[in-house]
Each structure stands twice: as structure tokens, then as C-alpha cells.
Amino acid sequence: MTKYILNSGGLSNEPRKAAQFFNEIVKGLSNSPRLLICLFAQPREVWEEKFMKYRQAFADSLPKAVQPTFELAEPERFIKQVKNSEAIIIYGGDDHLVKYWLKQYPLAEIFTGKVVAGSSAGSDVLVKHFWSSDWRQCGDGLGLVPLKFIPHYDSLHNADDPRGPIDWQKAYNDLAAYGDTSLPIQALKEGEFVIIEI
């Protein structure tokens, strides 16, 4: 069984909810869990910098008894890294970029028995269909989790965008009509997450 944890994003805006999310990721794992941080949704040149930042924020949110080891995901070693990890955390950024990288791997196979957590675009790539607040349109994830997802729902995410504020109700309606209309929609406010075990 694989435990998927889909977070809406905006973790830096919601430190209490971020701590709950990080603690849910390590729940039931060893006191020295092996965690793989995947930044494939970000430009390559920022991976090391973001890795240090995210690793620290994650570690600071855990009880002192939990001492994780963190590794930065690398495309050429990704399959081996996943196999050696207890949990994989896919951070947000660009939906197309993270999908470009992750569609190259047999994810359903290598994620089996793991904890797989996503945040924002990292959650989008895991589901069947999503609505992107960056692209402001519906898209297709890799379908590992059979639902539809809207990150940053009803927030001020991208509020300073020259296209104007997001009409979240329209986003919800557009996603409801998109793709497989039988699938449930998870429209989560920033920091919120949902757990699906498959």
C-alpha cells in the first residue's frame, strides 16, 4: 500500500499546518526516516539552495526524537533514490516541468509501499486532473491518485498577477466539467492536505 499525502501548497504562509504536514509524512516511520526531497518542479539552478531551505524547515517541525536524513532527488538516480527512501516529498513550482521529469519513471511501481507527499504542483502531478493557478487552466496529472485537485484554493496566491485575481468558483466549475467527471474534487486551502492510501 502507498500512502499519498496531497498538500495545497503555501507552506511558508501556514507554519502550523506545514508542521502538521511534515509530521504526517514521518508518522509510522522509523525515528531516523530516509526522506527524498524532489524539486523537479523548480529550475535546476535553484535545487541545492531550495533543498537546504526545505530540509531545515522540515527538520525544525519534527519532534527532537525524530532525526531524518534528507537526500536531494536527481533525475539520473531517481529510481534508486526512491527505492532507498521511506518517503518522497515532491515540492511545487511548474506543473509542466515536474510532469516532464516524473513521467519518465514507473512511478506506480517504485512508489509502492512508500509515503509520497506532494505540495501544490507536486500534488497536481500525482492526481488524474488538476486546475493550475499559474496557468489558470485544467490539466492532466499522471493519474496515480484517482481524484481532481485544486491547490491554493480560495487564497491570494498569485494575487499580484497582471491577469487579475483568480475566480476560484470558476476554477472549481471548470475542473468539475473537465476530464473524468465522476472523480471527486479536492479543493484545499493553503497548508491543508488530504491522505489517500492506495
C-alpha positions in Angstrom: 0.0 0.0 0.0 1.2 3.5 -0.8 0.3 6.5 1.3 -0.2 9.7 -0.7 -0.4 13.0 1.1 -1.6 15.8 -1.1 -0.9 19.4 0.2 -2.3 22.5 -1.3 0.9 24.5 -1.0 1.6 27.8 0.6 3.5 26.0 3.4 5.6 29.1 4.2 2.4 31.1 4.8 0.9 28.4 7.1 3.7 27.3 9.5 1.3 25.4 11.9 -0.3 23.5 9.0 3.2 22.9 7.5 4.3 21.3 10.7 1.2 19.0 10.7 2.0 18.1 7.1 5.6 17.2 7.8 4.7 15.2 10.9 2.1 13.3 8.9 4.8 12.4 6.4 7.0 10.7 9.0 4.2 9.2 11.0 4.7 5.5 11.4 8.2 5.6 10.0 11.4 5.0 11.9 12.9 7.6 14.2 15.6 8.0 11.5 13.5 8.1 8.4 15.2 8.4 5.0 13.5 11.3 3.1 13.9 12.2 -0.6 13.2 15.8 -1.5 12.2 16.2 -5.1 12.5 19.7 -6.7 11.8 18.7 -10.3 9.1 21.4 -10.5 11.8 24.1 -10.0 14.6 25.3 -12.3 17.7 23.2 -12.0 19.9 26.1 -10.8 17.9 26.5 -7.6 17.7 22.9 -6.4 20.6 23.0 -3.9 19.6 26.3 -2.4 15.9 25.2 -2.0 17.0 21.8 -0.7 18.9 23.4 2.2 15.9 25.7 3.0 13.2 23.0 2.7 15.3 20.4 4.6 15.8 22.8 7.5 12.1 23.8 7.7 11.1 20.1 7.6 13.5 19.1 10.3 12.6 22.0 12.6 9.0 20.9 12.6 9.6 17.4 13.9 9.9 16.2 17.5 13.5 16.0 18.6 13.3 12.2 18.8 12.9 12.1 15.0 16.2 12.6 13.2 15.6 12.2 9.5 18.2 12.0 6.8 17.5 14.0 3.6 18.6 13.5 0.1 18.1 15.7 -3.0 16.4 13.8 -5.9 18.5 13.7 -9.1 16.9 12.5 -12.4 19.6 10.0 -13.3 19.5 8.4 -9.9 15.8 8.9 -9.1 14.6 5.2 -9.2 17.5 4.0 -6.9 16.9 7.0 -4.6 13.2 6.3 -4.3 13.9 2.6 -3.5 16.3 3.7 -0.7 13.9 6.2 0.8 10.9 5.8 3.1 9.2 8.9 2.0 9.3 11.1 -1.1 8.3 14.8 -0.9 7.6 16.5 -4.3 7.6 20.2 -3.8 5.8 22.7 -6.0 6.6 25.0 -8.9 5.8 24.5 -12.5 3.3 21.7 -13.3 4.7 21.1 -16.8 8.3 20.9 -15.5 7.6 18.3 -12.8 5.4 16.3 -15.1 8.2 16.3 -17.7 10.6 14.7 -15.3 8.3 12.3 -13.4 6.6 10.8 -16.5 9.9 9.2 -17.4 9.7 6.7 -14.4 7.5 3.7 -13.5 6.0 5.7 -10.5 3.2 3.3 -9.6 5.8 0.5 -9.3 8.6 2.4 -7.4 6.2 4.3 -5.1 4.6 1.1 -3.8 4.9 0.8 -0.1 6.2 4.4 0.3 4.9 7.6 1.7 4.6 10.0 -1.3 3.8 13.6 -0.4 3.1 16.5 -2.8 2.8 20.2 -2.4 1.0 22.4 -4.9 2.3 21.3 -8.4 3.8 18.3 -6.6 0.3 17.2 -5.8 -1.0 18.2 -9.2 1.3 15.7 -10.9 0.1 12.8 -8.7 -3.7 13.2 -9.5 -5.7 12.5 -12.6 -6.8 16.1 -13.3 -6.0 19.5 -11.7 -6.5 23.2 -12.1 -3.3 25.3 -12.1 -3.3 28.7 -10.5 -0.2 29.6 -12.5 -1.5 28.5 -15.9 -5.2 29.2 -14.9 -6.4 26.2 -16.7 -7.2 22.5 -16.2 -4.5 19.9 -16.8 -3.8 16.2 -16.6 -1.5 14.7 -13.9 0.0 11.3 -14.0 -3.2 9.7 -12.5 -1.6 7.8 -9.6 -4.4 9.2 -7.3 -7.9 9.0 -8.7 -9.2 12.5 -8.0 -9.2 16.1 -9.1 -7.2 18.7 -7.3 -7.1 22.5 -6.9 -4.1 23.8 -4.9 -4.1 27.2 -3.1 -7.9 27.2 -3.2 -9.6 30.5 -2.2 -6.2 32.1 -1.4 -4.4 35.2 -2.5 -1.9 33.0 -4.4 -0.7 35.0 -7.5 -2.8 37.9 -6.3 -0.4 40.4 -7.9 -0.7 38.7 -11.3 -1.4 41.1 -14.2 -4.2 38.9 -15.3 -6.1 40.0 -12.1 -7.4 37.9 -9.2 -8.4 34.3 -9.6 -12.1 33.4 -9.8 -11.9 30.3 -7.6 -15.5 29.4 -8.2 -15.0 29.4 -12.0 -11.8 27.3 -11.4 -13.8 24.8 -9.5 -16.6 24.7 -12.1 -14.1 24.3 -14.9 -12.4 21.4 -13.2 -15.7 19.7 -12.4 -16.5 19.7 -16.1 -13.0 18.6 -17.2 -11.9 15.0 -18.0 -13.4 12.2 -15.9 -16.4 14.0 -14.4 -17.0 11.1 -11.9 -13.9 11.9 -9.9 -14.2 13.8 -6.6 -12.6 17.2 -6.3 -10.2 18.2 -3.5 -10.1 22.0 -3.4 -7.8 22.7 -0.4 -6.9 26.0 1.2 -3.2 26.7 1.7 -1.4 24.4 4.1 -4.3 21.8 4.1 -3.7 18.3 3.0 -5.6 15.1 2.3 -4.4 11.5 2.8 -5.2 8.7 0.3 -4.0 5.2 0.7 -3.8 3.0 -2.4 
